[in-house]
Every structure is written in structure tokens, then in C-alpha cells.
Amino acid sequence: MIAIIDYGVGNLYSLSRSLSSLGLENQVTRDENKLRAADKIILPGVGAFGDAMKKLVATGLVPVVRERSEAGVPLLGICLGMQLLFEKGYEYGEHDGLGLLSGEVRAMAGDLPEGLKVPHIGWNALSIRRECPILKYVREGDCVYYVHSFYAKNCEEETVATSEYGVPVTGVVQRGNVYGTQFHPEKSGRVGLSILKAFGEVSA
């Protein structure tokens, strides 16, 4: 069973429906016992880094997420959920993340060439840097759907795939059993569903 963490941030049920359409048993939950019993965990999220981290801490689930991650349970962060996996976020101040990945989350504004809009919204091609279990069905140049104003930086070792938007945007990350996508797989059509399918096939 895949546990989707409910901490009041993000459209959890479209993600749940996508998983169900693939035949993947899942449950939206904030129950720590269900999280401990899950075979895999997804941390979704939209909004601001600091606010989301406060909400996640308030659920009391942060120690459980770290515990299960350290036990080798596959964990997937999506969009803001991916960003929270990093050490720091700098959206409206400096905030600690979960620290499961090395790197930080910074504003795209200031890094992009003049004329490119923030937020970065829309379809963009993936450039795959190395093999990754959740990209087993993805081909170079496949497009996925982004909606974000901040992105992960200083995370070369964790970066699996990028998309070009004036600068290389960190698109997919991995460290061991911890995975992340800056884009929304549940909004990325066939390619996104193939990523969720591959995550469902990852073994602990």
C-alpha cells in the first residue's frame, strides 16, 4: 500500500485517483500507524516552503517519515513535497527542510535570463542524466508539467533529470530510496503515469 501524506497541502485526491487508475493500492492519511505499515510513501505539496514545513511538523509525522526513510521504505516527494526533502528552503525567509537530500531550494527569479516568466508553468522536456528506477519507462525528451517559482540547487549528486528553462531546472532527484519530482506526475499525462507506475514497482 502507498501512503499519501495528508498535511493540509496539495490536491491529494487527484494523485490518489491516478495511482488507483494504475491498480496501485493507496490511502490518503495522517495516521502514523498507517504510515509505518505502508510499503511506500508519497509526500505531495503545493504552496510555500516554510508554511508547508510547519504544517508537516504539526502533524507529528516528521519523525515517522525520517524513520521509514532510514529503514529503506521508498519515499517520493512531488513538487513542494520534493523541495521539503532538501536541507534548506529560502522562500520568505530561511527554513529547515527534512534534510533527506543534500541541497537547497532557491527562487528562480534572478537566475533566469530576462524575458522568462516566473512562475515556470507548462510542459517541458526531460533531459536524463543517469538511470533511475522511477524513470524506467521514460525516454529522453519526454515532457512533463511544471508549476513552480522555486527550484532545487547545489544538488548535483542527487539530480537524475533536468529541464531547460533558461537554466537547468532540477526535475527528478534520487538518493537511495528517496525520490523527488519537481513537476506533477499526476498532471503529466502518459509520462507522469509511467513514473507513478515505476514508483509502484520499486522494491524496498
Salt bridges, closest charged atoms under 4 A:
ASP6 OD1 - ARG30 NH2 3.53
GLU32 OE2 - ARG36 NH1 2.65
ASP51 OD2 - LYS55 NZ 3.44
GLU67 OE2 - ARG36 NE 3.02
GLU94 OE2 - LYS88 NZ 3.05
ASP96 OD1 - LYS88 NZ 2.57
GLU104 OE2 - ARG106 NE 3.12
ASP111 OD2 - LYS153 NZ 2.96
ASP142 OD1 - ARG190 NH2 3.84
GLU156 OE1 - ARG129 NH1 2.87
GLU158 OE2 - ARG175 NH2 2.84
GLU186 OE2 - HIS184 ND1 2.90
GLU201 OE1 - LYS136 NZ 3.06
